[in-house]
Amino acid sequence: MSGFKHFALAGAGGIGIFVIEELLKAKAAGTVDRITILTRTGSAGREVLKKFASAGAIITAVDYADSSAITQALAGVDVVISTIAGVAFEVEMLVAEASAAAGAKLFVPAYYGLPAFGEKLKGWSASRQSLREKLRAMDLPYVLFSCGLWSDFIFTDSVWAPLTNLEIATGKVTIGGDGTQPFSMTARADVASFLVYALIQLPVAKLEYQSYQVEGDRTTCNELFSAYEEKTGKKLEITYRSISELETAIAANPSDIGAIVQHIYATGKGVIEPPDNALYPGWNPKPTIDFLD
Ligand SMILES: NC(=O)c1ccc[n+]([C@@H]2O[C@H](COP(=O)([O-])OP(=O)(O)OC[C@H]3O[C@@H](n4cnc5c(N)ncnc54)[C@H](OP(=O)(O)O)[C@@H]3O)[C@@H](O)[C@H]2O)c1
């Protein structure tokens, strides 16, 4: 076991909420002592945070521009988990600096994605690299978690669903390539349970400067959408975009998220290989089809 007992999380949003729920379960089970949630002042009144406070988390509203206040909020914390939105990368840098100043022992950068995605978005990849270099320079070890696309999020009512043209609620989806290439997906609750298990159960030497990849499910678009049609009785209108068409779209707009995601899985690069699932014996992630209805 790591011996880490006091956890802080910054950015209680899309995935952060699931991580907090897992930390609260661990607190109830006695393997975590304290959970501190950093949130922006304007977000502190949210109902979900009130619920977490009543379950035992400490909610700390912060102004991320005030580094000494963040450092103070993180005093005594063993592990700082960032689940801050990618667009607020500078804020994550400030949290990393404050974590080092507060004497945290481990930092978990916001990642939780698909390695190939970062490679395609060069600016994103460079910023993630600069954070890791900064953490090393500050002597604050980090651990990274990748998980593929979020299966409970990418096809449903989220900002990403329309961006990737995979929003099934519209009845119209777009598949990259011929839909036969497998790709990896994991639900946020399953990513969170793996992450919290690893941070508590693995020895420190297996956490510091390590990178883990988990895979909740591996399927193809063709398999998934036909399973959806069978399950719901609804017929999807599917558009196929060829790899060359996707490459033209990306060349025209290197930030075309939909084309990038479709190109990744169309070319077989959407697979987490090899998955580290066995690190958590008994981890039982949900299949993607469970989230489609
Ligand atoms: N694998 C996938 O399919 C997938 C999909 C989406 C995202 N991701 C990755 O997951 C990570 C987290 O994404 P997410 O979707 O969970 O994030 P999110 O819900 O958009 O945001 C998370 C939290 O970040 C904080 N935040 C947002 N804007 C901020 C700002 N300008 N300054 C300071 N804090 C801010 C907010 O917390 P407070 O309001 O409490 O301060 C927010 O709730 C990112 O690294 C992203 O790349 C992966």
The ligand as a Gaussian input file, in Angstrom:
#p B3LYP/6-31G(d) Opt

LIG

0 1
 N      -11.078000      10.364000     -22.561000
 C      -12.044000      11.181000     -22.866000
 O      -12.986000      10.813000     -23.610000
 C      -12.047000      12.579000     -22.300000
 C      -13.151000      13.417000     -22.545000
 C      -13.136000      14.709000     -21.996000
 C      -12.054000      15.146000     -21.247000
 N      -10.989000      14.314000     -21.036000
 C       -9.837000      14.777000     -20.217000
 O      -10.194000      14.776000     -18.830000
 C       -9.649000      15.900000     -18.152000
 C      -10.743000      16.634000     -17.377000
 O      -11.766000      16.961000     -18.282000
 P      -13.279000      17.192000     -17.801000
 O      -14.136000      17.059000     -19.020000
 O      -13.570000      16.347000     -16.603000
 O      -13.212000      18.712000     -17.369000
 P      -14.432000      19.734000     -17.144000
 O      -15.612000      18.997000     -16.631000
 O      -14.609000      20.556000     -18.367000
 O      -13.828000      20.692000     -16.031000
 C      -13.383000      20.147000     -14.796000
 C      -13.302000      21.225000     -13.755000
 O      -12.211000      22.097000     -14.027000
 C      -12.487000      23.322000     -13.364000
 N      -12.313000      24.422000     -14.325000
 C      -12.915000      24.581000     -15.498000
 N      -12.507000      25.727000     -16.100000
 C      -11.621000      26.277000     -15.256000
 C      -10.853000      27.456000     -15.301000
 N      -10.899000      28.293000     -16.351000
 N      -10.039000      27.718000     -14.257000
 C       -9.982000      26.873000     -13.224000
 N      -10.697000      25.725000     -13.117000
 C      -11.504000      25.445000     -14.131000
 C      -13.935000      23.307000     -12.892000
 O      -13.948000      22.997000     -11.500000
 P      -14.540000      24.044000     -10.423000
 O      -15.707000      24.711000     -11.093000
 O      -14.889000      23.164000      -9.276000
 O      -13.440000      25.003000     -10.118000
 C      -14.503000      22.159000     -13.696000
 O      -15.603000      21.542000     -13.100000
 C       -8.949000      16.731000     -19.218000
 O       -7.565000      16.433000     -19.141000
 C       -9.483000      16.214000     -20.530000
 O       -8.523000      16.260000     -21.558000
 C      -10.972000      13.042000     -21.533000

